[in-house]
Amino acid sequence: MHDETTTAPQARALRLGVAGPVGTGKSSVIATICRHLRDEFALGVITNDIYTDEDARFLKSEGVLPEERIRAVETGSCPHTAIRDDVTMNLMAVEDMERDFAPLDIVLVESGGDNLTATFSPALVDAQLFVLDVAGGGDVARKGGPGISGADLLVINKIDLGPYVDVDVEQMVTDAEKARDGGPVLALSRKHPDTVEKLCDWVREMHKTYAGGGHIPVDPGPMAPHHHAHDDGHTHSHE
Ligand SMILES: Nc1nc2c(ncn2[C@@H]2O[C@H](COP(=O)(O)OP(=O)(O)OP(=O)(O)O)[C@@H](O)[C@H]2O)c(=O)[nH]1
């Protein structure tokens, strides 16, 4: 009988998206993954910024990978568009990277920083992390949204800051688990090596499942309707 929960073993790299609100630590999470796993896996990184290549420059300056394995996509539009509505620019960047450095094991794709609504299309990534931080407030996890509830892993970052911003990290994790119907939640700080190891283990496990054909990409769901106002007075909306 055909088993619909598995697919053939994968020939190409695992494409792993990292999304989340501005400043929660997406670039830092990617830097951490690269530093700890670069000797185990062949890695590449694609960053998304609206007008700059700042995130790519940060990762290059940190020396987390050889510079040519870190490439920037300047989306020129709201971050949702490039990771969800029309993923062409990103898909081309990922495919170029995979071709130039074949065979790659994992390509990390960082979304531009946005609000709680941005998620990757499963046409672009195979799995996705959504990153919140404790500095954004303990109640954020309760607010839900497609990334919080539907990403393959929810990261609650900067837990070392909990005491300074009066956030009960354990409660925030419990709230997040509830919002995700028990889906995985990782409390992370780059200053707590045990949490970094858990992040690496999650990536290892995801890669193993994916490479063996046992991972089916899940769409966390569409963003909520919203609109953007631009400097020139022009607005656009996503319904
Ligand atoms: N205390 C603490 N600070 C952290 C941690 N991770 C990241 N930061 C800091 O948080 C700030 C934002 O981190 P980034 O990695 O640039 O965040 P980002 O989500 O990529 O930001 P944008 O790309 O601008 O949306 C930086 O000053 C980091 O040094 C952490 O675990 N603990």
The ligand as an SDF file (V2000), in Angstrom:
LIG
                    3D

 32 34  0  0  0  0  0  0  0  0999 V2000
   20.8830   39.0080   25.3060 N   0  0  0  0  0  0  0  0  0  0  0  0
   20.7510   38.4030   24.1170 C   0  0  0  0  0  0  0  0  0  0  0  0
   20.7440   39.1470   22.9920 N   0  0  0  0  0  0  0  0  0  0  0  0
   20.6020   38.5080   21.8090 C   0  0  0  0  0  0  0  0  0  0  0  0
   20.4560   37.0980   21.7070 C   0  0  0  0  0  0  0  0  0  0  0  0
   20.3050   36.7770   20.3890 N   0  0  0  0  0  0  0  0  0  0  0  0
   20.3530   37.9410   19.7070 C   0  0  0  0  0  0  0  0  0  0  0  0
   20.5530   38.9890   20.5540 N   0  0  0  0  0  0  0  0  0  0  0  0
   20.6840   40.4260   20.1940 C   0  0  0  0  0  0  0  0  0  0  0  0
   19.4600   40.8820   19.6570 O   0  0  0  0  0  0  0  0  0  0  0  0
   19.6950   41.9180   18.6850 C   0  0  0  0  0  0  0  0  0  0  0  0
   18.9510   41.5820   17.3860 C   0  0  0  0  0  0  0  0  0  0  0  0
   19.4880   40.3750   16.8640 O   0  0  0  0  0  0  0  0  0  0  0  0
   19.4670   40.0400   15.3060 P   0  0  0  0  0  0  0  0  0  0  0  0
   20.0060   38.6680   15.1640 O   0  0  0  0  0  0  0  0  0  0  0  0
   20.0960   41.1400   14.5290 O   0  0  0  0  0  0  0  0  0  0  0  0
   17.9050   40.0730   15.0700 O   0  0  0  0  0  0  0  0  0  0  0  0
   17.1110   39.9390   13.6710 P   0  0  0  0  0  0  0  0  0  0  0  0
   15.8110   39.3030   13.9990 O   0  0  0  0  0  0  0  0  0  0  0  0
   17.9530   39.2700   12.6560 O   0  0  0  0  0  0  0  0  0  0  0  0
   16.9100   41.4600   13.2970 O   0  0  0  0  0  0  0  0  0  0  0  0
   16.3080   42.0820   11.9080 P   0  0  0  0  0  0  0  0  0  0  0  0
   17.0160   41.3610   10.7740 O   0  0  0  0  0  0  0  0  0  0  0  0
   16.6370   43.5330   12.0050 O   0  0  0  0  0  0  0  0  0  0  0  0
   14.8320   41.8130   11.9470 O   0  0  0  0  0  0  0  0  0  0  0  0
   21.1980   41.9900   18.5050 C   0  0  0  0  0  0  0  0  0  0  0  0
   21.6790   43.0790   19.2690 O   0  0  0  0  0  0  0  0  0  0  0  0
   21.6880   40.6790   19.0750 C   0  0  0  0  0  0  0  0  0  0  0  0
   23.0030   40.7590   19.5850 O   0  0  0  0  0  0  0  0  0  0  0  0
   20.4700   36.3270   22.9220 C   0  0  0  0  0  0  0  0  0  0  0  0
   20.3450   35.1010   22.9620 O   0  0  0  0  0  0  0  0  0  0  0  0
   20.6030   37.0510   24.0990 N   0  0  0  0  0  0  0  0  0  0  0  0
  1  2  1  0
  2  3  2  0
  2 32  1  0
  3  4  1  0
  4  5  2  0
  4  8  1  0
  5  6  1  0
  5 30  1  0
  6  7  2  0
  7  8  1  0
  8  9  1  0
  9 10  1  0
  9 28  1  0
 10 11  1  0
 11 12  1  0
 11 26  1  0
 12 13  1  0
 13 14  1  0
 14 15  2  0
 14 16  1  0
 14 17  1  0
 17 18  1  0
 18 19  2  0
 18 20  1  0
 18 21  1  0
 21 22  1  0
 22 23  2  0
 22 24  1  0
 22 25  1  0
 26 27  1  0
 26 28  1  0
 28 29  1  0
 30 31  2  0
 30 32  1  0
M  END
$$$$
